[in-house]
Amino acid sequence: MARVVKNTLAMGLLGILCSPLPVIFAIMLNEVKHKYFRKIVQTAATFPNFISWVIVFSLSFSIFSSEGLFNGIMTSLGLIDKPTNLLGNADAVWYFQTALLIWKSLGWTSVIYLAAITGIDAEIYEAGKMDGASRLKLIWHVTVPGIMPTFIVLLLLSVSNILTIGFDQYYAFKNPLVADNIEVLDLYVYRIGIATNDYSYATAIGIAKTFVGIVLLFSVNMFAKKVRGQSIV
């Protein structure tokens, strides 16, 4: 059980540490002046969100398995002596799964921040330009403060849901080589409840996880109220 909690917290914290990436992507996308190029990039970045984790696993297997595209290119270039199976690397599974999650959700999450940027008063940008502010200064002093409330709300919600980081992804990528490092609470509850028919224990874990999530939600809500002067729920 301690191993499962460790895996859940580790990958949850890695996800939280990477939470500024959609903000950076949204800001960069907003600064692109070519409308059609911006739409193409946004569509390409958002599309992975609608791909099933089973398909993501199939693509990852084709690219990162021992005989996949990645190892073929690296071997042909002489950068590695023998192929490595990234899908079976227990030491890298936390980082690999976090990278996949970022790739899948980056574009979709950035849509929220793009909407927040759209809500910033255009007159503030015009005033900054009249005062001689560069694009970088406008980003730092206007765009970033404008989307910071949205970022804080999503960040606090991510903290409250740190024990609920998903099931599909880890179920699809689980294999005997990485089973000990990829099993999270949701997958553990499924294995205990469905695979071994220990419904009472699985239910107890699920209830405990829900209770902890509620406690975290109200805790971050109180924290947000003290810091921002406004609660998130």
C-alpha positions in Angstrom: 0.0 0.0 0.0 2.8 2.4 0.8 4.4 1.7 -2.6 1.1 2.6 -4.3 0.7 5.8 -2.4 4.4 6.7 -3.2 3.8 6.1 -6.9 0.6 8.2 -6.8 2.2 11.1 -5.0 5.3 11.0 -7.1 3.5 11.2 -10.4 0.9 13.6 -9.0 3.7 16.0 -7.9 5.5 15.7 -11.2 2.3 16.7 -12.9 1.9 19.7 -10.6 5.5 20.8 -11.2 4.8 20.7 -14.9 1.6 22.7 -14.6 3.2 26.0 -15.8 3.9 24.4 -19.3 0.3 25.0 -20.6 0.6 28.6 -19.4 3.8 29.1 -21.3 2.4 27.4 -24.4 -0.7 29.5 -24.3 1.3 32.7 -24.0 3.6 31.7 -26.9 0.6 30.7 -29.0 -1.1 34.0 -28.3 2.0 35.9 -29.5 1.9 34.2 -32.9 0.5 36.8 -35.3 -0.1 34.5 -38.3 -3.7 33.4 -37.7 -3.6 30.3 -39.8 -0.3 29.0 -38.4 -1.7 29.6 -34.9 -4.8 27.6 -35.7 -2.7 24.7 -37.1 -0.5 24.6 -34.1 -3.4 24.8 -31.6 -5.3 22.1 -33.4 -2.2 19.8 -33.6 -1.6 20.4 -29.8 -5.2 19.9 -28.8 -5.8 16.7 -31.0 -3.9 14.3 -28.6 -6.5 15.0 -25.9 -9.1 13.1 -27.9 -6.9 10.1 -28.5 -7.6 7.0 -26.4 -4.9 5.9 -24.1 -5.0 2.5 -25.8 -4.0 4.2 -29.1 -1.3 6.3 -27.2 0.1 3.0 -25.9 0.1 1.5 -29.5 2.0 4.6 -30.8 4.4 4.6 -27.9 5.1 0.9 -28.4 5.8 1.5 -32.1 8.2 4.3 -31.2 9.8 3.4 -27.9 9.9 -0.4 -27.7 13.2 -2.3 -28.2 12.5 -2.6 -32.0 10.7 0.7 -32.3 11.5 3.8 -34.4 13.4 5.6 -31.7 15.9 2.8 -31.1 16.2 2.2 -34.8 17.2 5.9 -35.4 19.5 6.1 -32.4 21.3 2.8 -33.3 21.7 3.8 -37.0 23.3 7.1 -35.9 25.6 5.3 -33.6 24.3 7.1 -30.5 23.5 3.9 -28.6 25.2 0.5 -28.7 22.1 -1.6 -27.9 18.4 -0.8 -27.9 16.6 0.2 -24.7 13.0 -0.6 -23.9 11.7 2.6 -22.4 8.3 1.1 -21.8 10.0 -1.5 -19.6 12.3 0.9 -17.7 11.1 1.0 -14.1 13.5 3.8 -13.2 12.1 6.1 -15.9 8.4 5.2 -15.7 7.4 8.2 -13.6 9.0 10.7 -15.9 7.9 8.8 -19.1 4.3 8.7 -18.0 4.4 12.4 -16.9 5.8 13.3 -20.3 3.0 11.4 -22.1 0.4 13.1 -19.9 1.8 16.5 -20.7 1.8 15.7 -24.4 -1.8 14.6 -24.3 -3.2 17.4 -22.2 -1.0 20.4 -23.1 -3.1 21.8 -25.9 -6.4 21.2 -24.2 -5.4 22.8 -21.0 -3.9 25.8 -22.9 -7.3 26.5 -24.3 -8.4 27.6 -20.8 -5.5 30.0 -20.5 -6.1 31.3 -24.0 -9.6 32.1 -23.0 -8.3 33.9 -19.9 -5.9 35.9 -22.1 -8.8 36.9 -24.3 -10.6 38.3 -21.3 -7.8 40.7 -20.5 -8.8 44.3 -21.4 -7.1 45.2 -24.7 -6.8 48.8 -23.6 -4.2 47.7 -21.0 -2.0 46.4 -23.9 -2.6 49.6 -25.8 -1.6 51.7 -22.8 1.6 49.6 -22.4 2.5 50.0 -26.1 2.0 53.8 -25.8 4.4 53.8 -22.8 7.0 52.1 -24.9 6.7 48.6 -23.4 8.2 45.7 -25.5 6.3 42.5 -26.2 8.2 40.8 -23.5 7.3 43.4 -20.9 3.7 43.3 -22.0 3.7 39.5 -21.4 5.3 39.8 -18.0 3.4 42.8 -16.7 0.0 42.3 -18.4 -0.6 38.8 -19.7 1.0 36.9 -16.8 -0.9 38.8 -14.0 -4.1 38.6 -16.1 -4.1 34.8 -16.2 -2.5 34.2 -12.8 -5.9 33.8 -11.0 -6.9 31.1 -13.5 -3.6 29.4 -13.0 -3.9 29.5 -9.2 -7.4 28.0 -9.3 -6.3 25.1 -11.6 -3.2 24.5 -9.5 -5.1 24.3 -6.3 -7.6 22.0 -7.8 -4.7 19.8 -9.0 -3.4 19.7 -5.5 -6.7 18.6 -4.1 -6.9 15.8 -6.8 -3.4 14.6 -6.3 -4.6 11.1 -5.3 -6.9 10.9 -8.3 -4.5 11.0 -11.2 -6.3 8.6 -13.4 -6.7 4.9 -14.3 -6.7 4.4 -18.1 -3.2 5.6 -18.7 -1.5 3.4 -16.1 -3.7 0.4 -16.9 -2.7 0.6 -20.6 1.0 0.9 -19.9 1.3 -1.5 -17.0 3.6 -4.5 -17.7 5.5 -6.9 -15.4 8.7 -4.8 -15.8 7.2 -1.6 -14.4 4.3 -2.9 -12.4 5.7 -1.9 -9.0 6.4 1.6 -10.1 3.3 2.4 -12.2 0.6 1.1 -10.0 -1.4 4.1 -8.6 -4.3 4.1 -6.2 -7.0 3.9 -8.8 -5.3 1.0 -10.5 -4.7 -0.6 -7.1 -8.4 -0.3 -6.1 -9.3 -2.0 -9.4 -6.9 -4.8 -8.9 -8.0 -5.5 -5.4 -11.7 -5.1 -6.0 -12.1 -6.7 -9.5 -9.1 -9.0 -9.9 -9.0 -10.5 -6.4 -12.7 -9.9 -5.5 -11.9 -8.2 -2.3 -14.7 -5.7 -2.6 -14.8 -4.5 1.0 -11.1 -3.6 1.1 -11.3 -1.9 -2.3 -14.3 0.1 -1.2 -12.6 1.1 2.0 -9.6 2.4 0.1 -11.9 4.3 -2.3 -13.8 5.9 0.5 -10.5 6.9 2.2 -9.2 8.4 -1.0 -12.3 10.3 -1.5 -12.2 11.6 2.1 -8.6 12.7 1.7 -9.5 14.5 -1.6 -12.4 16.4 0.2 -10.0 17.4 3.0 -7.4 18.6 0.5 -10.1 20.5 -1.5 -11.3 22.4 1.6 -7.8 23.0 2.7 -6.7 24.6 -0.6 -10.0 26.5 -0.6 -9.1 28.0 2.7 -5.6 28.7 1.5 -7.0 30.4 -1.6 -9.3 32.5 0.4 -6.5 33.8 2.6 -4.1 34.4 -0.2 -6.5 35.7 -2.9 -9.3 36.9 -0.7 -11.6 34.7 -2.7 -12.4 31.0 -2.4 -12.4 28.6 -5.4 -15.5 26.7 -4.4 
